[in-house]
Amino acid sequence: MAQTTTLLAIAEADELGERRAARLRRRRASRMGDRKGIVWRTILAVIVCAIVMFPLYWMIVVAFSPRDEVFDTELRFWPSTWTTANFVKLFEQYPMVTWFGNSVVIGIFVTVLTVIVNLLAGYAFARLRFRGRNAIFLLALATMMIPVQAIMVAQFKLVAGLGIYGTYWGVILPGAAAAFGIFLARQFFIGIPDELIEAARIDGAGHVRIFLQVVLPLCKPLIAVLTLLTLMGSWNDFAWPLIALKQNDLFTLPIGLLYLKGQTAPDYSAIMAMALVSVIPMVLLFLFFQRYFVQGFARSGIR
């Protein structure tokens, strides 16, 4: 009897040991699989990053290359001589400072107005109760399906009728609201806990006080996303400023880039230098707002 018990104990111990060994093998296989997955994801990320960054790299190479090398039949991935002559020529022969200042002024005003309108409209659609709220919201979203070119004639007539054609305001006011920004703000405000709003109402706060003191301090990621998207859109906008602005001293950088390209003998090195000057502020802005940008999209429920 004792011998049988001993054999059973040995068998149970062997079975337990086999189970532990099997678990260890599975864990090792899982770790190896995770390591291989990390390696492959890293390789894929590096390849995608190289593809995305190559146009920017090529822009830098051409901008700092001598003009003669642009028309050289030999393909160069590195300038034979680094030079800043293209930038010097750009700022000496063209009103680059004025064009850059115009882009900054228009971008700041458009961004401030758009962010304010989007935040107020998003809060109204998310937290206020009024008749036709959903219908108005869907109507606002439907405007995203209308091409910008389809409303330019009506927009031009409106701007001309207001007497702001050919001025900064002719570019700023038509871009003072964005349906996508309203949608993004609404989704963000829906994610704010109802307990915070109810607690403020119990304390006697109205909608204005709730928005300014309770909701707005939580909106840093949202404000960062709206600011970045709006400023990038305004900074790179070309078609409408080209129509609404008629004086050279009011041109923005994209229009100035077209003006530079339209010369009799276009200097592609100078064109790339101007494109680089136009791109760098947006790259720096994205790097600065990157953390808030990701948080804003994550908390708004958009994947």
C-alpha positions, 0 to 999 in steps of 0.5 A: 500500500505504501509502495502504491502511494509512493508511486502515485506521488512520484507520478503526480510530481512528474506530471506537475513537473511536465506542466511547469516545463510546458508553461515555461516553454510557452512563456519562452515561445511567447517572449521569442514571438514578442521579440520577433514582432518588435523587430519586424514592427521596428523594421517596418516603422523605419521603412515607412519613416524613410519613405515619408521623410525622403521628400523633406530630405530631398528638399533640404538637399536641393535647397542647399545645393548650387543652382548648377547641380539641379540640372546635372544629369548625375543623380546626387543624394548629397550636395557637392558643396553646401551653400546658403546662396539660395536663401540669400537670393530669396530674401534679397530679390523677393519680399519673403519677410512680408509674405511670411508675416502675412502667413503668420497674421492670417494663420493666427487670426484664422486659428483663434477664431476657428478654435473659439467657434469650434469649442463653443459649437462643440459644447452646445451640440454636446451639452445643451438641449434644444430643438433640432440639435441633431438635425443641425449637427448632421447638416453641419457635418454634411457640409464636409462633403461639399468641395471647396471649389463648389462654393468659391463663387458664392463665397467671393460674392459674399466677400465682395458684398461685405467690402473686404475683398483684397484684405486680410479679413477676406481670407480670415472670416470665411475660414472662421469655422470648420465642420470637422473641428466642431465634430471633434470638439463635440466628441471630446465634450461628450467624453467629459464625465457628467458628474463634473457638470452636475456638480457645477450645476448644483453649486449654481453655475450656469453654462458660461461658468461651467464652460469657462471654469470646468470644461475649458481647463480639461480641453488642452489636448483638444485645443492643441489638436484644433490649433495644429489642424487649423493653423496647418490648413491656413498656412498651406491654403492656396486657392482661396487666398489667391482669389481673395488677395490682389496685391503682392504685399498681401500674398502668403507663402504658398502664393509667393511660391507660385509667383517664384515658380512662374518666373521666365527662368525658374530657379528650382534651388530657390524654389526648394529653399522657399518651400523649406522655409514654408515647411519648417514652422509646421514641422516645429509646431507639430513636434511641439504639440505632438503629445497633446495631438495624440491625446486629443484624438484619443480622448475624442474617440477617433481612431 
